[in-house]
Amino acid sequence: MQYLVSVIDDKSNPGSTDRQPAISAFNERLIAEGYWVFAGGLADTDAATVIDNRGEQAVFTDGPFVESKEYLAGVWVWEVPDLDVALNLAAEASKVCDRKIEVRPFQ
């Protein structure tokens, strides 16, 4: 089963900025164990653009779709046998990257 694993940072209390070596080692382990599908860090929310093309014309709005102190800082996509494996890996990921993690299955 595949899961979207979201890394959540906090503008008022951000995670440590020196975590890249530990994150890289964690990613290497995910790859070696066959769980890694994709991963990527995201630019700051100031770089976001929201597009709404549900009406007559597309509307482009600078900034995130919602203003919040917490924001999506990065994602993984994992393929794991079950939710328990995903949750155990997510607990490790939270420690490794010093940020909250959200786990959501793909339908």
Residue pairs with C-beta under 8 A, 6 or more apart in sequence:
1 79
1 80
1 81
1 82
1 83
1 86
1 105
1 106
2 37
2 77
2 78
2 79
2 105
2 106
3 77
3 78
3 79
3 80
3 83
3 86
3 103
3 104
3 105
3 106
4 75
4 76
4 77
4 103
4 104
4 105
4 106
5 75
5 76
5 77
5 78
5 86
5 89
5 90
5 93
5 101
5 102
5 103
6 72
6 74
6 75
6 101
6 102
6 103
6 104
7 41
7 72
7 73
7 74
7 75
7 76
7 93
7 97
7 99
7 100
7 101
8 70
8 71
8 72
8 73
8 99
8 100
8 101
8 102
9 15
9 70
9 71
9 73
9 99
9 100
10 69
10 70
10 71
10 99
10 100
11 69
11 70
11 71
12 69
15 97
15 98
15 99
16 98
19 96
19 97
19 98
22 96
22 97
23 96
23 97
25 96
26 92
26 93
26 96
26 97
27 36
27 39
30 36
30 39
30 76
30 78
30 89
34 79
35 78
35 79
35 80
35 85
35 89
36 76
36 78
37 76
37 77
37 78
37 79
38 75
38 76
38 77
39 74
39 75
39 76
39 77
40 74
40 75
41 73
41 74
42 72
42 73
42 74
42 75
45 63
45 64
45 71
46 63
48 62
48 63
48 64
48 65
49 60
49 61
49 62
49 63
50 60
50 61
50 63
50 64
50 65
51 58
51 59
51 60
51 61
52 58
52 59
52 61
53 59
64 71
70 100
73 99
74 97
76 93
78 86
78 89
80 86
80 89
83 103
83 105
86 103
86 105
87 103
90 101
90 103
91 101
93 101
94 100
94 101
